[in-house]
Structure formats: structure tokens, C-alpha cells
């Protein structure tokens, strides 16, 4: 999610209990169900929801998505084993720890979103359905698998396996000898897969890369994900919900007033930052505040400083790796490489070839230089 912070948990406004929908006629339900499922299935830009046909409760949202192949695990949740408070919260939702009745540990993410007055239920249910459906279509070893969806505390929730290794930075902290090249290639592969099925992630960063038990990195959190509007494959329509922006990873164009939706080119910029994060075990621009980053990137058009000790100039693959990253950070989004191109360029790079090559004469030259400097000072 966005940078997690502790907040008070509350039910999303505008949701209603299942009992409040009992007055809807059978014919209206059939008409609404047909309209929504058509909107999900069609390749045209048919609207997914209209004001009159919107599901009136999260229970109905779950039921409708279940009809379209999304697994409903509501009855499989052991509510007595689920945490009372979210362990993480952000601008788009809360994440709880839970267990299924078979003792499987799971993460339960509820959706929260921004809305206009009077549109709470419409925007909430639309955002939830969109994220769940988008995530449910992803089948790749480097993308977190959606276990199912559920009604959890009067919210539409997404359920996935609990990953004890946590996210990228926490894993690197406890496993410092992990091969950073392998991790980076796998992250590239996950993003390339999403782009190849016309999904834009929208918030790629280390915090949204979870590590499986075997050390495999998996892209997670589709709160900002969109179906590429230049080549739509589903009938989701745009709404007024503004995507959250992670300043340190976001492409410069995402701060333009006219930009409303994430793009694949924006994902590539974030990919470069995430690869840098993988090698340095630090967030981008670790010595800068968010405000100073805006000046640094938007006004001065600068990129992160090269970590010479980690990506040394005097190494076989160092300059190649840095060239890949700087291409990802191109100020012009049109000249950034594709995710698959980055993956292809990253594959030959090895950790051994990122080790600095020692100059046989470096020691003597350095000693003579230091001595001359001492004489000058005297």
C-alpha cells in the first residue's frame, strides 16, 4: 500500500447489510446481475456499473464476482482467529491477519477509497470489484496469487496467503546474502507479465513485493492497478478515484495535473527504483524528504546518485546495470524500455560481475597521491 501508518479502523461508509437489499424485485436483480456481468466480460467499453444498477451491498458484489469465477472464501474464514485490528493501513485499505478453518494463515485486505459526497457505495463497490477482478486474472509465479474474496466485517475483502518473509526490504534485512540480480530479474518478469495482459500495476515498490517461503519475489497490492486504456480487454470504466502516489517511486509525469491513471511507462520508472532498492536495501533517495524529492526530480530533473560501492564503475556489469536504470528513469516516458526489455537486459548480469575490479597499480598510485597531499598540506 501507500506508506503504512496506524489509523482508526472503521467500516467503509455507504455499505449496507444484506437485509437492506430485500426490497429489490427479482426482475431488477436479474437485470442488474446481467448488466454487471456483461460489463465484466465484454471486450467493449461497456460500463461496469450505472447508478441504478449498482450492487447495494458488499455481499452482492462478492456473489456477482463469484459467478464470474472469483472464489468466495467467506465461509472458510475462521473469524475467531482473525486479528481485531489491521496490522497495516494505507490510503486504499486495511490489511488484517487471519486464518482459514484448515489453519492456513492468510492476509485479508479490505478496500477503502475516496469518493464524492453521495457516491460512497458506488465508488466503494466499484473500486473493490475492479481490484478483485484484476487480481483474480493474474496467474504467474512472480505475482501474488489471490486465494479468494470474502465479506469481512461488512467489507468486500481480498484474501491471499500470508507470506511470513514479508516484503522486499524486510526480507533483505534478514537475508543479506540473497542474490539481488536474481530477485531483480524475477521482479521484472512479474511486471512484464502484467503488462503483457494489459494490466498496469500503478504502485510498484519494495513494500509491494512480497517474498515467498522459497525466496521468490511476488508483486502484490493492486489498489492502483488499471487495465491499460489504450488496449482495454474488460469493460471497467474510469471513476474519479485518484490513485495514491508513492513519491519516491513515482514517475515525474504522475504529478501532472492532467494525469489521472497510472501507465505502463510509469511502471517502468517505478521498476527502476525498485531494482535500485533491491541492490541497496534502501528506499530511493534515503537522505531526502518527500518535499525535497519533488524539487529534485520535477524541477531539477535529477535521478538517484549512483551507489558506487554496490554498482561500481570498475566492474564488468556495473555500467550496464546503471545504464538500464537510467533508461528506466528517462524523463520522457516514451523512450523508457518495456518491462520485457528490462528483463532481457537484466538476465545476463551477475553478482560476480558487479564486484569491483582492483587495479594492480591502484594501491601504489593511491599511496603516492596521499603522500603528495600530505606534503602539500605541510
Secondary structure, 3 states (H helix, E strand, C coil): CCCCCCCCCCCCCCCCCHHHHCCCCHHHHHHHHHHHHHHHHCCCCCCCCCCCCCCCCHHHHHHHHHHCCCCECHHHECHHHCCCCCCEEECCEEEEEEEECCCCEEEEEEECCCCCCCCHHHHHHHHHHHHHHHHHCCCCCCECCEEEEEEECCEEEEEEECCCCCEHHHHHHHCCCCCHHHHHHHHHHHHHHHHHCCEECCCCCHHHEEECCCCCEEECCCCCCEECHHHCCCCCCCCCCCCCCCCCCCCHHHHCCCCCCCCHHHHHHHHHHHHHHHHHCCCCCCCCCHHHHHHHHHHCCCCCCCCCCCCCCCCCCHHHHHHHHHHHCCCCHHHCCCHHHHHHHHHCCCCHHHCCCCCCCHHHHHHHHHHHHHHHHC
